[in-house]
């Protein structure tokens, strides 16, 4: 899935589901929009 965002590109970001960090990813351009691409799941309470 593609999640649209206005955040600037930079370091790896986290996606939270139900107030828990679930996925890590990066911001990139897709068809002129900034989107969050999931790169990996987050294991437990892994710090980023």
PDB file of N, H, CA, C and O in Angstrom:
ATOM      1  N   UNK A   1       0.830  -1.182   0.000  1.00  0.00           N
ATOM      2  CA  UNK A   1       0.000   0.000   0.000  1.00  0.00           C
ATOM      3  C   UNK A   1       0.874   1.246   0.000  1.00  0.00           C
ATOM      4  O   UNK A   1       2.032   1.198   0.417  1.00  0.00           O
ATOM      5  N   UNK A   2       0.330   2.342  -0.460  1.00  0.00           N
ATOM      6  H   UNK A   2      -0.610   2.381  -0.799  1.00  0.00           H
ATOM      7  CA  UNK A   2       1.039   3.620  -0.478  1.00  0.00           C
ATOM      8  C   UNK A   2       0.335   4.574   0.469  1.00  0.00           C
ATOM      9  O   UNK A   2      -0.881   4.754   0.396  1.00  0.00           O
ATOM     10  N   UNK A   3       1.109   5.185   1.359  1.00  0.00           N
ATOM     11  H   UNK A   3       2.096   5.039   1.418  1.00  0.00           H
ATOM     12  CA  UNK A   3       0.594   6.155   2.315  1.00  0.00           C
ATOM     13  C   UNK A   3       1.133   7.520   1.918  1.00  0.00           C
ATOM     14  O   UNK A   3       2.347   7.721   1.907  1.00  0.00           O
ATOM     15  N   UNK A   4       0.260   8.454   1.595  1.00  0.00           N
ATOM     16  H   UNK A   4      -0.727   8.291   1.604  1.00  0.00           H
ATOM     17  CA  UNK A   4       0.679   9.800   1.189  1.00  0.00           C
ATOM     18  C   UNK A   4       1.047  10.624   2.416  1.00  0.00           C
ATOM     19  O   UNK A   4       0.425  10.497   3.471  1.00  0.00           O
ATOM     20  N   UNK A   5       2.073  11.476   2.265  1.00  0.00           N
ATOM     21  H   UNK A   5       2.577  11.578   1.408  1.00  0.00           H
ATOM     22  CA  UNK A   5       2.499  12.351   3.354  1.00  0.00           C
ATOM     23  C   UNK A   5       3.148  13.612   2.796  1.00  0.00           C
ATOM     24  O   UNK A   5       3.594  13.634   1.649  1.00  0.00           O
ATOM     25  N   UNK A   6       3.198  14.657   3.611  1.00  0.00           N
ATOM     26  H   UNK A   6       2.836  14.639   4.543  1.00  0.00           H
ATOM     27  CA  UNK A   6       3.872  15.899   3.228  1.00  0.00           C
ATOM     28  C   UNK A   6       5.213  16.026   3.937  1.00  0.00           C
ATOM     29  O   UNK A   6       5.903  17.030   3.760  1.00  0.00           O
ATOM     30  N   UNK A   7       5.600  15.031   4.736  1.00  0.00           N
ATOM     31  H   UNK A   7       5.040  14.215   4.879  1.00  0.00           H
ATOM     32  CA  UNK A   7       6.853  15.084   5.485  1.00  0.00           C
ATOM     33  C   UNK A   7       8.042  15.060   4.533  1.00  0.00           C
ATOM     34  O   UNK A   7       7.987  14.415   3.486  1.00  0.00           O
ATOM     35  N   UNK A   8       9.132  15.767   4.896  1.00  0.00           N
ATOM     36  H   UNK A   8       9.177  16.291   5.747  1.00  0.00           H
ATOM     37  CA  UNK A   8      10.328  15.761   4.050  1.00  0.00           C
ATOM     38  C   UNK A   8      11.057  14.412   4.122  1.00  0.00           C
ATOM     39  O   UNK A   8      10.963  13.693   5.117  1.00  0.00           O
ATOM     40  N   UNK A   9      11.776  14.092   3.058  1.00  0.00           N
ATOM     41  H   UNK A   9      11.852  14.677   2.250  1.00  0.00           H
ATOM     42  CA  UNK A   9      12.566  12.861   3.042  1.00  0.00           C
ATOM     43  C   UNK A   9      13.731  13.003   4.001  1.00  0.00           C
ATOM     44  O   UNK A   9      14.199  14.114   4.252  1.00  0.00           O
ATOM     45  N   UNK A  10      14.196  11.908   4.530  1.00  0.00           N
ATOM     46  H   UNK A  10      13.816  11.005   4.326  1.00  0.00           H
ATOM     47  CA  UNK A  10      15.312  11.952   5.471  1.00  0.00           C
ATOM     48  C   UNK A  10      15.598  10.564   5.994  1.00  0.00           C
ATOM     49  O   UNK A  10      15.632   9.592   5.239  1.00  0.00           O
ATOM     50  N   UNK A  11      15.803  10.484   7.281  1.00  0.00           N
ATOM     51  H   UNK A  11      15.775  11.273   7.894  1.00  0.00           H
ATOM     52  CA  UNK A  11      16.137   9.214   7.921  1.00  0.00           C
ATOM     53  C   UNK A  11      14.928   8.272   7.917  1.00  0.00           C
ATOM     54  O   UNK A  11      13.813   8.659   7.566  1.00  0.00           O
ATOM     55  N   UNK A  12      15.184   7.043   8.312  1.00  0.00           N
ATOM     56  H   UNK A  12      16.089   6.729   8.596  1.00  0.00           H
ATOM     57  CA  UNK A  12      14.134   6.039   8.398  1.00  0.00           C
ATOM     58  C   UNK A  12      13.051   6.490   9.380  1.00  0.00           C
ATOM     59  O   UNK A  12      13.360   7.027  10.444  1.00  0.00           O
ATOM     60  N   UNK A  13      11.793   6.273   9.028  1.00  0.00           N
ATOM     61  H   UNK A  13      11.542   5.836   8.164  1.00  0.00           H
ATOM     62  CA  UNK A  13      10.657   6.650   9.857  1.00  0.00           C
ATOM     63  C   UNK A  13       9.930   5.408  10.342  1.00  0.00           C
ATOM     64  O   UNK A  13      10.132   4.315   9.812  1.00  0.00           O
ATOM     65  N   UNK A  14       9.080   5.577  11.355  1.00  0.00           N
ATOM     66  H   UNK A  14       8.915   6.465  11.785  1.00  0.00           H
ATOM     67  CA  UNK A  14       8.280   4.453  11.840  1.00  0.00           C
ATOM     68  C   UNK A  14       6.803   4.704  11.574  1.00  0.00           C
ATOM     69  O   UNK A  14       6.337   5.843  11.601  1.00  0.00           O
ATOM     70  N   UNK A  15       6.082   3.632  11.319  1.00  0.00           N
ATOM     71  H   UNK A  15       6.461   2.707  11.297  1.00  0.00           H
ATOM     72  CA  UNK A  15       4.639   3.682  11.141  1.00  0.00           C
ATOM     73  C   UNK A  15       4.025   2.993  12.345  1.00  0.00           C
ATOM     74  O   UNK A  15       4.332   1.835  12.629  1.00  0.00           O
ATOM     75  N   UNK A  16       3.151   3.708  13.055  1.00  0.00           N
ATOM     76  H   UNK A  16       2.901   4.649  12.824  1.00  0.00           H
ATOM     77  CA  UNK A  16       2.517   3.144  14.236  1.00  0.00           C
ATOM     78  C   UNK A  16       1.108   2.678  13.901  1.00  0.00           C
ATOM     79  O   UNK A  16       0.382   3.320  13.143  1.00  0.00           O
ATOM     80  N   UNK A  17       0.739   1.533  14.492  1.00  0.00           N
ATOM     81  H   UNK A  17       1.329   1.011  15.108  1.00  0.00           H
ATOM     82  CA  UNK A  17      -0.602   0.981  14.375  1.00  0.00           C
ATOM     83  C   UNK A  17      -1.082   0.720  15.789  1.00  0.00           C
ATOM     84  O   UNK A  17      -0.439  -0.015  16.538  1.00  0.00           O
ATOM     85  N   UNK A  18      -2.208   1.314  16.163  1.00  0.00           N
ATOM     86  H   UNK A  18      -2.731   1.911  15.554  1.00  0.00           H
ATOM     87  CA  UNK A  18      -2.757   1.181  17.519  1.00  0.00           C
ATOM     88  C   UNK A  18      -1.722   1.569  18.571  1.00  0.00           C
ATOM     89  O   UNK A  18      -1.533   0.851  19.553  1.00  0.00           O
ATOM     90  N   UNK A  19      -1.049   2.708  18.367  1.00  0.00           N
ATOM     91  H   UNK A  19      -1.203   3.291  17.570  1.00  0.00           H
ATOM     92  CA  UNK A  19      -0.059   3.274  19.293  1.00  0.00           C
ATOM     93  C   UNK A  19       1.176   2.402  19.512  1.00  0.00           C
ATOM     94  O   UNK A  19       1.868   2.568  20.516  1.00  0.00           O
ATOM     95  N   UNK A  20       1.464   1.491  18.609  1.00  0.00           N
ATOM     96  H   UNK A  20       0.902   1.356  17.793  1.00  0.00           H
ATOM     97  CA  UNK A  20       2.675   0.663  18.696  1.00  0.00           C
ATOM     98  C   UNK A  20       3.424   0.746  17.381  1.00  0.00           C
ATOM     99  O   UNK A  20       2.823   0.677  16.309  1.00  0.00           O
ATOM    100  N   UNK A  21       4.740   0.893  17.465  1.00  0.00           N
ATOM    101  H   UNK A  21       5.229   0.949  18.336  1.00  0.00           H
ATOM    102  CA  UNK A  21       5.572   0.935  16.260  1.00  0.00           C
ATOM    103  C   UNK A  21       5.530  -0.428  15.587  1.00  0.00           C
ATOM    104  O   UNK A  21       5.863  -1.439  16.205  1.00  0.00           O
ATOM    105  N   UNK A  22       5.124  -0.459  14.330  1.00  0.00           N
ATOM    106  H   UNK A  22       4.854   0.362  13.828  1.00  0.00           H
ATOM    107  CA  UNK A  22       4.963  -1.729  13.625  1.00  0.00           C
ATOM    108  C   UNK A  22       5.900  -1.888  12.426  1.00  0.00           C
ATOM    109  O   UNK A  22       6.388  -2.986  12.158  1.00  0.00           O
ATOM    110  N   UNK A  23       6.153  -0.780  11.699  1.00  0.00           N
ATOM    111  H   UNK A  23       5.756   0.111  11.917  1.00  0.00           H
ATOM    112  CA  UNK A  23       6.933  -0.862  10.473  1.00  0.00           C
ATOM    113  C   UNK A  23       7.916   0.293  10.371  1.00  0.00           C
ATOM    114  O   UNK A  23       7.664   1.385  10.881  1.00  0.00           O
ATOM    115  N   UNK A  24       9.040   0.041   9.704  1.00  0.00           N
ATOM    116  H   UNK A  24       9.244  -0.846   9.289  1.00  0.00           H
ATOM    117  CA  UNK A  24      10.023   1.079   9.400  1.00  0.00           C
ATOM    118  C   UNK A  24       9.988   1.300   7.895  1.00  0.00           C
ATOM    119  O   UNK A  24       9.706   0.378   7.128  1.00  0.00           O
ATOM    120  N   UNK A  25      10.277   2.527   7.478  1.00  0.00           N
ATOM    121  H   UNK A  25      10.506   3.275   8.101  1.00  0.00           H
ATOM    122  CA  UNK A  25      10.263   2.821   6.057  1.00  0.00           C
ATOM    123  C   UNK A  25      10.902   4.154   5.746  1.00  0.00           C
ATOM    124  O   UNK A  25      11.441   4.824   6.628  1.00  0.00           O
ATOM    125  N   UNK A  26      10.835   4.529   4.489  1.00  0.00           N
ATOM    126  H   UNK A  26      10.397   3.985   3.773  1.00  0.00           H
ATOM    127  CA  UNK A  26      11.438   5.779   4.026  1.00  0.00           C
ATOM    128  C   UNK A  26      10.444   6.535   3.152  1.00  0.00           C
ATOM    129  O   UNK A  26       9.525   5.953   2.575  1.00  0.00           O
ATOM    130  N   UNK A  27      10.653   7.846   3.068  1.00  0.00           N
ATOM    131  H   UNK A  27      11.400   8.319   3.537  1.00  0.00           H
ATOM    132  CA  UNK A  27       9.843   8.712   2.215  1.00  0.00           C
ATOM    133  C   UNK A  27      10.505   8.775   0.837  1.00  0.00           C
ATOM    134  O   UNK A  27      11.725   8.905   0.741  1.00  0.00           O
ATOM    135  N   UNK A  28       9.712   8.684  -0.221  1.00  0.00           N
ATOM    136  H   UNK A  28       8.721   8.578  -0.144  1.00  0.00           H
ATOM    137  CA  UNK A  28      10.238   8.832  -1.574  1.00  0.00           C
ATOM    138  C   UNK A  28       9.154   9.431  -2.466  1.00  0.00           C
ATOM    139  O   UNK A  28       8.021   9.627  -2.027  1.00  0.00           O
ATOM    140  N   UNK A  29       9.503   9.719  -3.709  1.00  0.00           N
ATOM    141  H   UNK A  29      10.424   9.560  -4.065  1.00  0.00           H
ATOM    142  CA  UNK A  29       8.566  10.300  -4.672  1.00  0.00           C
ATOM    143  C   UNK A  29       7.931   9.196  -5.508  1.00  0.00           C
ATOM    144  O   UNK A  29       8.619   8.283  -5.965  1.00  0.00           O
ATOM    145  N   UNK A  30       6.619   9.281  -5.706  1.00  0.00           N
ATOM    146  H   UNK A  30       6.061  10.023  -5.335  1.00  0.00           H
ATOM    147  CA  UNK A  30       5.913   8.350  -6.579  1.00  0.00           C
ATOM    148  C   UNK A  30       4.842   9.135  -7.331  1.00  0.00           C
ATOM    149  O   UNK A  30       3.894   9.636  -6.725  1.00  0.00           O
ATOM    150  N   UNK A  31       4.992   9.238  -8.631  1.00  0.00           N
ATOM    151  H   UNK A  31       5.761   8.831  -9.123  1.00  0.00           H
ATOM    152  CA  UNK A  31       4.042   9.971  -9.473  1.00  0.00           C
ATOM    153  C   UNK A  31       3.812  11.389  -8.964  1.00  0.00           C
ATOM    154  O   UNK A  31       2.682  11.878  -8.963  1.00  0.00           O
ATOM    155  N   UNK A  32       4.886  12.048  -8.531  1.00  0.00           N
ATOM    156  H   UNK A  32       5.804  11.650  -8.532  1.00  0.00           H
ATOM    157  CA  UNK A  32       4.806  13.426  -8.082  1.00  0.00           C
ATOM    158  C   UNK A  32       4.336  13.615  -6.653  1.00  0.00           C
ATOM    159  O   UNK A  32       4.210  14.751  -6.197  1.00  0.00           O
ATOM    160  N   UNK A  33       4.069  12.523  -5.927  1.00  0.00           N
ATOM    161  H   UNK A  33       4.171  11.600  -6.298  1.00  0.00           H
ATOM    162  CA  UNK A  33       3.623  12.608  -4.535  1.00  0.00           C
ATOM    163  C   UNK A  33       4.686  12.036  -3.616  1.00  0.00           C
ATOM    164  O   UNK A  33       5.416  11.121  -3.997  1.00  0.00           O
ATOM    165  N   UNK A  34       4.776  12.575  -2.403  1.00  0.00           N
ATOM    166  H   UNK A  34       4.183  13.318  -2.094  1.00  0.00           H
ATOM    167  CA  UNK A  34       5.662  12.000  -1.399  1.00  0.00           C
ATOM    168  C   UNK A  34       4.898  10.866  -0.722  1.00  0.00           C
ATOM    169  O   UNK A  34       3.772  11.054  -0.262  1.00  0.00           O
ATOM    170  N   UNK A  35       5.516   9.695  -0.665  1.00  0.00           N
ATOM    171  H   UNK A  35       6.431   9.542  -1.038  1.00  0.00           H
ATOM    172  CA  UNK A  35       4.858   8.528  -0.075  1.00  0.00           C
ATOM    173  C   UNK A  35       5.804   7.812   0.886  1.00  0.00           C
ATOM    174  O   UNK A  35       7.024   7.930   0.781  1.00  0.00           O
ATOM    175  N   UNK A  36       5.227   7.076   1.811  1.00  0.00           N
ATOM    176  H   UNK A  36       4.235   6.980   1.897  1.00  0.00           H
ATOM    177  CA  UNK A  36       5.985   6.289   2.781  1.00  0.00           C
ATOM    178  C   UNK A  36       6.022   4.855   2.284  1.00  0.00           C
ATOM    179  O   UNK A  36       4.977   4.232   2.095  1.00  0.00           O
ATOM    180  N   UNK A  37       7.220   4.330   2.074  1.00  0.00           N
ATOM    181  H   UNK A  37       8.069   4.836   2.228  1.00  0.00           H
ATOM    182  CA  UNK A  37       7.365   2.939   1.625  1.00  0.00           C
ATOM    183  C   UNK A  37       7.877   2.102   2.789  1.00  0.00           C
ATOM    184  O   UNK A  37       8.942   2.378   3.342  1.00  0.00           O
ATOM    185  N   UNK A  38       7.113   1.081   3.155  1.00  0.00           N
ATOM    186  H   UNK A  38       6.248   0.857   2.706  1.00  0.00           H
ATOM    187  CA  UNK A  38       7.519   0.180   4.232  1.00  0.00           C
ATOM    188  C   UNK A  38       8.700  -0.640   3.742  1.00  0.00           C
ATOM    189  O   UNK A  38       8.640  -1.261   2.680  1.00  0.00           O
ATOM    190  N   UNK A  39       9.795  -0.638   4.538  1.00  0.00           N
ATOM    191  H   UNK A  39       9.844  -0.134   5.400  1.00  0.00           H
ATOM    192  CA  UNK A  39      10.982  -1.401   4.155  1.00  0.00           C
ATOM    193  C   UNK A  39      11.154  -2.664   4.986  1.00  0.00           C
ATOM    194  O   UNK A  39      11.771  -3.632   4.541  1.00  0.00           O
ATOM    195  N   UNK A  40      10.593  -2.648   6.225  1.00  0.00           N
ATOM    196  H   UNK A  40      10.092  -1.862   6.587  1.00  0.00           H
ATOM    197  CA  UNK A  40      10.724  -3.834   7.082  1.00  0.00           C
ATOM    198  C   UNK A  40       9.797  -3.721   8.287  1.00  0.00           C
ATOM    199  O   UNK A  40       9.413  -2.617   8.673  1.00  0.00           O
ATOM    200  N   UNK A  41       9.434  -4.860   8.884  1.00  0.00           N
ATOM    201  H   UNK A  41       9.746  -5.757   8.571  1.00  0.00           H
ATOM    202  CA  UNK A  41       8.675  -4.823  10.137  1.00  0.00           C
ATOM    203  C   UNK A  41       9.613  -4.496  11.293  1.00  0.00           C
ATOM    204  O   UNK A  41      10.813  -4.758  11.210  1.00  0.00           O
ATOM    205  N   UNK A  42       9.080  -3.929  12.362  1.00  0.00           N
ATOM    206  H   UNK A  42       8.106  -3.715  12.429  1.00  0.00           H
ATOM    207  CA  UNK A  42       9.877  -3.632  13.554  1.00  0.00           C
ATOM    208  C   UNK A  42       9.673  -4.763  14.551  1.00  0.00           C
ATOM    209  O   UNK A  42       8.541  -5.145  14.848  1.00  0.00           O
ATOM    210  N   UNK A  43      10.773  -5.293  15.061  1.00  0.00           N
ATOM    211  H   UNK A  43      11.692  -4.983  14.820  1.00  0.00           H
ATOM    212  CA  UNK A  43      10.726  -6.406  16.012  1.00  0.00           C
ATOM    213  C   UNK A  43      10.637  -5.884  17.443  1.00  0.00           C
ATOM    214  O   UNK A  43      11.565  -5.233  17.922  1.00  0.00           O
ATOM    215  N   UNK A  44       9.528  -6.165  18.130  1.00  0.00           N
ATOM    216  H   UNK A  44       8.774  -6.694  17.740  1.00  0.00           H
ATOM    217  CA  UNK A  44       9.371  -5.793  19.539  1.00  0.00           C
ATOM    218  C   UNK A  44       9.519  -4.312  19.796  1.00  0.00           C
ATOM    219  O   UNK A  44       8.906  -3.497  19.108  1.00  0.00           O
ATOM    220  N   UNK A  45      10.327  -3.954  20.780  1.00  0.00           N
ATOM    221  H   UNK A  45      10.825  -4.616  21.339  1.00  0.00           H
ATOM    222  CA  UNK A  45      10.542  -2.556  21.171  1.00  0.00           C
ATOM    223  C   UNK A  45      11.864  -2.033  20.613  1.00  0.00           C
ATOM    224  O   UNK A  45      12.584  -1.311  21.303  1.00  0.00           O
ATOM    225  N   UNK A  46      12.180  -2.383  19.403  1.00  0.00           N
ATOM    226  H   UNK A  46      11.595  -2.970  18.843  1.00  0.00           H
ATOM    227  CA  UNK A  46      13.422  -1.974  18.743  1.00  0.00           C
ATOM    228  C   UNK A  46      13.520  -0.450  18.643  1.00  0.00           C
ATOM    229  O   UNK A  46      12.613   0.180  18.101  1.00  0.00           O
ATOM    230  N   UNK A  47      14.601   0.161  19.153  1.00  0.00           N
ATOM    231  H   UNK A  47      15.338  -0.351  19.593  1.00  0.00           H
ATOM    232  CA  UNK A  47      14.763   1.611  19.004  1.00  0.00           C
ATOM    233  C   UNK A  47      15.228   1.954  17.589  1.00  0.00           C
ATOM    234  O   UNK A  47      16.006   1.212  16.989  1.00  0.00           O
ATOM    235  N   UNK A  48      14.751   3.073  17.062  1.00  0.00           N
ATOM    236  H   UNK A  48      14.119   3.676  17.549  1.00  0.00           H
ATOM    237  CA  UNK A  48      15.201   3.514  15.737  1.00  0.00           C
ATOM    238  C   UNK A  48      16.000   4.771  15.845  1.00  0.00           C
ATOM    239  O   UNK A  48      16.466   5.296  14.834  1.00  0.00           O
TER     240      UNK A  48
END
